[in-house]
């Protein structure tokens, strides 16, 4: 056996450079690069190895561990899980900051390789700086908090453990059925420990991502169920997007007159202009999609988890008359809602099903067109809504005096409503631009209103709805598609949660656009409070003497070195967007 003497960290970097994926006849490197914040536990291990020879890996300095991990998640999500960034952090607080991001990746089934440093394997210098101590176990470290939010988790305490752990991690990350975060914690002394590694470990390794075909039994059963239905509706989930099922879904829908409705993750799989696309489903969906779903006697879930927002907490469907057919690479997801499960790739399954239904046609007739027309009339109305202090709803007036309402209106200094602003943005920016959002009331308005003209340009993280994902994720979008304009659509609450990688984008000259909606508070939850009869309690941003906290976010951006704009009218908003598009 031929060997090469390397430190554990050197061996890891060398291994990452040799991992490739093979998808639909194309082969390319799987690991694009590595985000880092160096500190205790990784600067003298990973840092040294990367400085000596990073190979083809792009090395990017992050500003917050959660933020750079969110950027890595958005990168992989936008590239349909075909590439990843790894993330290395110091021990202790650095690794603890990964927990929220790991959970975001897990909820969305997005591959990311997390490499947090760990405490000393020898335990000789314990307790080291940033190490936790437990009376009942010396083996527990901060990194154990990552176990429940990782699809795969391991701790390396000997150099010879590394290769088998890495192979297992990459098997998980490249499996569409269980893709998610892989966490490998490496003891900081072991990172620098030398070992004679087998040279074969560093040969090119190709991970084949094959499309799982449906069985004959699954196809026959699915075809029978569809033929027996009068009004089937297809729910397009994130799995349909990752499967790149756009063309086959459109063909199936058109041939058999079956409407398409979308989850947040599935939106932009098929463009909004497709005549059978009725838009978002559920609580944050369109009335067109929800009316179709209510009429349906068969719901065909294609790559969806059927979360509560998509199903309106399971109140949307008529379970007495509606059956379910689920197509999903995950057996867990395929079994939901007591459906007939087809555990297979979405695109492959729809392709195989289409010819089996010759002669079939749904009973929707012209209803799909009528529902679309009705919804687009409502969408047009929402594009012209203005905020007027004299026209507050009765619910709001019950909680606030007119004096307080006037104060709020004066402080925000705008009559621009959120729906009006979003539709103005939609009409102004280039159609191939990519938008990103995650939390608050914005995802709901976007799922209903945003018109997608170019596939895969709508990127809303609603699997975990993680506040703080938006700005960091925009950097990931720019890394994934450098030629396109990318826009973070973010509320002031989420912006304050986390926007650290805004600095990284400026530092690395990767242009991102941040569209910050300022309502001085956690407006979505404030509305939830008051809609259920509570007062407005600690969801607004107010001073101790009850004045609205009016932050000039444009100055914050200017302080970072960004060009900033203030827009309180549609005209100002459009002018700012047009100028920003011209700014390199």
N, C-alpha and C positions, 0 to 999 in steps of 0.2 A: 504494500500500500504506500503510495506516495503522499507525503504530507507537506504542509507549509505551516511555519510557526507564526501565529498571529495572536494579538490580544482578542478577547471576546468581542470587544467593540469593533475592532477591525474586521473580524470575521463576519459580524452582522452586516456591516456596510457593504462588504464584498458580496455577501449573499443577496442583499436587496438589489444590487445591480444586475443580477442574473435571473430575475424572476420575470417571466413573460406570460401573457395570456393569449389564447387562440380562440377567436369568436367569429363565427360565420366566414371562415376562410382567411381572416386577417390575424396577423400576429404582431404584437407590439409589447414594449416594456410595461409592466404593471405598476411599478413604483416610479412616480414622476419626480419626487423629491422628498425633502424632509424639513418640516418646521422645527425650530428650536428656540428654547430659552435656556441658556446654560446657567447652571448653578451648582450647588453642592450635590455631588453624586453623578453628574453627567458631563461636566466640563472637561474633566481629565480622562474621561473614557470615550464617550461619543464625540465630544469636541475634538479631541486629539485625532481620532480616527478619521473624522470628516476633513479636518485640516490637511491631513497627510494625503488622502486619496478619496474623494467623494464620488469618483466615477462619473456617471451621467446624471447623478442626482442633483437636482436644483436645491440649494440650501437657502432657506428664508428665515430670517430672524423675526420671531413673533414678539408681541408686547404683553400678552396675557395668555396663559395656557388654555383657558377655555376658548378665548377668541381665536387663537390660531388653529385649534382643533375644529372649531366651527367653520373656519375657512376651508380646512381640509375636507370636511363633510360636504360642504356645498360644491366643492370642486368635483368630488366623486359623483355626487347626485346629478350634477349637470351633465357629466360625461357618461351617464347611464351605467355607472358602477364599473366602467371599463379600466379606470386608472385610479390610483390613490396617492395621497401624501402620507408619509409617516410623521409622527410627532414625538419629539423627545423632550422630557422635562426633568427637573431636579427632583430630589426626594422630598417628602414632606408636603409643604404647602403647594409646591409646583405640581405634584401628582394629584393632590386633592382637588386642584382647580380643573382637572380633567373629568371629574365625575359627571357634571351636568352635560358636557359635550358627549361623553360616552353614551349617556342615556338617550340623547338626541339621535345619535347614530343608530342605537339599538332599536328605538321605536320606529325609525324610518328604514331599517334594513340596509344601511349604508356601510360599506367596508372602509375601515380606517385602522391603521396600525399604530397603537399607542405604546410608547417605550419610556415609561417612567422609571427613574432610578429608584433603587431600594436601599435599605440599610445594609450594613456590612454582613457578609455571610459568616465571617469568622467570629463576629460578635465581640472580638477582643476590645475595641475601643468604645463599646456601648456605655451609655447612650450618646450617640453622636448628635451634632447639631440638627435640629428639625426632626428628631426621632421621637416617636411616641413610646410610652412605657405602660404595659399592662401587668397587673399583679399575677394574673392567671396564665399568661403566655408571653414568652419572649419572641415568638414567631410572628405575632400580629404587627403589621405596619399600616401606615396610611393607605398603601396600595390595596389592602384587602377591601377597602370601600369600593373599589372598581369591579369586584367580582360580580355583584348582581346586575351591573350595567354593561357587562361585556358578553359577547357571544362566545368568546374563548378567552381564558385567563390562565397565566402561568407565571411562576417565579423561578428565575435562574440563579442557582447558588453554586453551580459548578460550570466551567467552560464547556465540558462535554455534553451538557444538557441542551445547549443552544440549538443545534441543528434540528433535532427531532421536534422541538417546540416551534421553531419557525415553519417547518413543513406543515405541521398541524394548523398553525395560524393561517397560512396561505390557502390551505384546503378549505377552511371555513370562509375566508373572505372572497374566494372565487366561486363559491357555491350559491347560485341564485336562490335556493330554497332557504338557506340559513345565513345569508350574507349579513355582516354586521361588524362591530368593533372587535378587534383582537388586541388584547393587552398582554404584553410580555414585560414583566418587571425584572430588572437585572440588578443584582446587588452591586453597589458601587465599587467594592474592591475587586469583584469578579470581572467587571468591565475592563479593567487594566491587566487582568491576569493572562499570561501567555499560555498557549496550548498548541499542540501539533495537530492541526485539523486535516482531515482527509481532503485531498485536492478535488475529489469528485463532488464534494459539497458545493463547490463554486463553479461547476459546469452549468451551462444554460439550462434552466428548468422551465418547461412550458406547462401551464395550467390550462387544460382544455375546458372551455365553458360550452358544453353541448346543450342543445335544446331537447328537453325531455318530451318525447312524443306521447300522445294519449294512447291508451290501449284500445283495441277493437271494442271491448265491452263498454268502455267509457264513451267512445264515439257513438256507438249504437244507442246507448241509453240517452245521451244528450240529444241526439237527433229526434228520438221518439218524444222526449219531453217538449222540445220546441215545436214539433209538428202538432202536438196536442194542444198547444197554447193558441189563444186568439190575439193577445196583446202582450208580447214579450218586450222587455226593455233591457238594454245592455248598460250596465254600470261600468264605466271605464276607470279603473284604478291605476295606481302607480306601477303595478306589475305589467300593465299593458304598455306603459311608456318604456319601461326597462326592456321589455321584449321587442320594442320597435314594431308594434302591431298596427300602426296607423293605416297603412294601405288595405290590409285585410279586414280591418274593422269597417272602413268606409265601404268596401266592396260588399261585405255581408249586409250592412245596414241598408245600403241602396238597393241591393238585389231583392231583399225580403221586406223592405219598408219597416225596419225596426229602429226606433229612436235610440240615440246615444245620450246618456247623462254622465256627468263627470264627478269624481271626488276631487278634493284639493290636489292630491298627488297625481291624479290622472289628467287634470286639466292641461291642455296644450299637447296631449297625445295626438288629438285630431283638432284642427283649427276650428275656431268658432264659426267661420263662414260656411262650413259644411252644412248643407240644408237639413240634415237629420240630427244635428247636434243641438240639444235643448239646454246645454249648459250645466251648471252646478246642481248637485243633488243635496237635499236635506235642509238643515237649519239655516245654513248660509248659502243655500242654492236659489235657483230661479223658480218662479211659480210655474213656468212651463215644464221644467224637469219634474217638479214635485207632483203636478197634476197628472203627468204621464205615468209616474211611478204609482200613484194612487189608483189609476185605472188598470194597471198591469196585472195579468194573471200569472206572469212568469218574470222573475228578475234573474238576469244572467250576469253574475258578478265576474268580471275579468280582471284578475290581479288586484283585488281590493280586500281590505281587512274589515270592512263594514263597521267603522267606528260610529260612536253615538251621534256625531254631527252629521254624518252621511245618512244615517237611518232615522234621524230625529228621535234618537233614543228608542228606536224600534217602534215608533208610533206612526211612521210614514206609510208602511205597507199594510194591506188588508190580509192578515195571516190566515183568515178563514178561506180565502179564495185564491191566494197567491202562492205559487211554488217557487223554489229557488234552485238555480243551477250555478255552481261555482267552478270557475277555471282558475287554478292557481298552482304554482310550483310548490307551494307549501301545503302539506297535508293538513296542518293545523288550520290554516285559513280556508281551505277548500271545504272543510266540514261545518263551517259556521252556518247558522240559521237553518240547521237540519236540511242542508241542501244536498242535491245529487252532486257528489264531488268528482271533478276531473283534475287529477293531480298531474299537471303537465304544463308545458310552455304555452303562453297565451297565443302568440302568433302561429305556432305550429298547429295548435288545436283549432283556431278559427279557420285556418287554411283548409284543414281536413274536414271540418264540419260543413263548410259552404257548399260543396258539390252534393252532399248527402241530403240537402233540403230542396232540391229542384222541384219546382211546382208549388212551393209553399209561399204564402204571402200573409203578413200580419193583417189584423183587422183595424189598424189605425187609420187607414185611408188618408184623407186630407187633414186629419186631426193634428199631425205633427206640424204642418205648415201653419195651421190656425193658432196653435200654442206658441209657436215662434213669433208670429206677428203680434199676438197679444202681449208677449213679454217685451218685445222690442219697443212697443209703444210706451210701456212702463219705464223701460230703460231710458228712453228719450226724455220722459218727464223728470227722471232723477238727474239728468244732466243739467237741469236748469234750476235746481233747488238753491235758494239763498237763505242765509242765516239772518233772522230779523228779530231784534229784541222785543218787538211788540207781538210776536207770534209764537211764543213758547207754548209747549203742550200743557194741558191742564195738570198732568202729573208733575211736571217740573214746577209749575206755579204753586202747587200745593206744598212744595218743600222749600221754596225760596221766595223772598220778597222781591218786588219789582226793582227795588234799590239794588239788591244783590245781583239780580240778573243784568241790570245795566252796568254794574261794576265789572261783571264777567265780560260783557260785550266790549266795554271800553278797554279792558286790559288786553284782550286778544286782538282788538282792532281789526276785525275782519267780518265780512258777511259771506265769506266763501265756505260753503258746505262741503263736507268730505266727498260725497258722491259727485258733486259738480267738479271738484278738483281732480278726482281720479279719472273721470271721463275726459276732462280737458287734457290731462297727461296722456291718456290712451290715444287721443286724436293727434297729439303733437309730436311725440317721439317717433323715431324710426320703427317701422313694424318688426324689424328683426332684432330690436333691443330686447334684453332679458331683464325681467323684474324679479325682485325677491322680497318676501315678507314672511312673517311668522306669527305675530301675536297681536292681541287687541281686537278692535272692531274692523281694522283694515282688511284682514283675510276674508271676512264675510262679504264686505263690499266688493273686494276684488273677484271673489269666486262668482258673484252674481253679475258684475258689471264689466269686468275686463274682457275686451274682445281680442282674441288671439288670431293673428293673421299668419304667423309663422310657427310651425310646431316647435315644441321644447323651448319656448321663451317665457314660460310662466313657472316660477320656482317659489312655491310657498311651502314652508316647512310646517305642516299641520299635524304631523304624526305625534309630535311632542309639544308643538306650539311654544317653542322656547324663546322667551324674551331675551334679547341680546344677540340672537342669531343673525339678525338682518344685516347689520353693517359689516360684521366680520365675514359673513357669508358672501357678501358682494365681492370681496377680494378673491374668494374662491371661484366665483363666476368669471372674474376677469382672467384668472389663471387658466381656467378651462377654455375660454373663448376670447383671446386677447383682441380680436378684430372687432368685437361687438361692443356697443354701449351697454353698460349694466347699471341698473337703478335699484337702490335700496329704498323701499317704501316703508317707512318706520315712524311709529309714534314717539313722542317725547319720552314716555315712560320706558320704552324698550331702548331708546338711544342712551338714556342715562344708565340703564342696566349694564351695557357693554358696547363700546365702540372702539376698542383699543386698536383693532387692525386697520382702522381709518389711518392711523399713523403709519402703519406698515405700507399701505397703498401709496401714500405720499413719499415715503422713504425710498420705495422701489420703483417709483414713477409708473405705477399701474393705475390708470385713471378709473375712478369709480364715481358714481353720482348718488348722493344721499338726499332723498326727498323727505324732509322731516315735517310731520304733521304735529303741530303744537296745540294741545288743548289744556295744557297746564295740569296734567294729572293722569291717572289711570282711568281714562274716560269710559272704556268698555265695562269695567267692573263697577264704576260709579253708576252707570246706567242699570246694571244688573241689580245693584243695591236698591235703587229707587223704584225700579219696575216691580219689585216684590214688597213694596211698602216700607222699606227702611229709609232712614235719612241718608244724606250724603256724609259719610263718615270715613275720614282718613283715606279717601281715594283721590281727592283734589290736592294739588300742591299749593299749600297756603302757609303763610308765616304765622308766628304765634299770636299776632294781633289780627289774624283772620284776613290778611290781604293776599290776593292771588300772587303767587310766585311767578314773576314774568321774566324768564330767562332769555337773553338774546343769543340764541344758538348760532346765528350767523357770525357773531364775534368769536364764539368758541371755535368755529371752523377756521376763521381767519387766523386765530392764534396758532392753530396747527399748521398753517401755511396753505390752506385751501382757498379757492375762490368761492365766495358765498353770495347768495341772493336772498332777498326778502320778497315774498309774494302774498298779498292780501286780496287780490282780485284775479279773475280769470286772465285778464290781459297781462298783468304782471307775471303771472305764472307761465303763460305761454312764451312771453319774451325771455324769461329766465331760462326756460328749457331750450329754446332755440339758440341762445347765446352759449349755453353750456355744451350743446352738441358741437359747436364750432371750436370750443376750447380743447386743446390737446392735453 
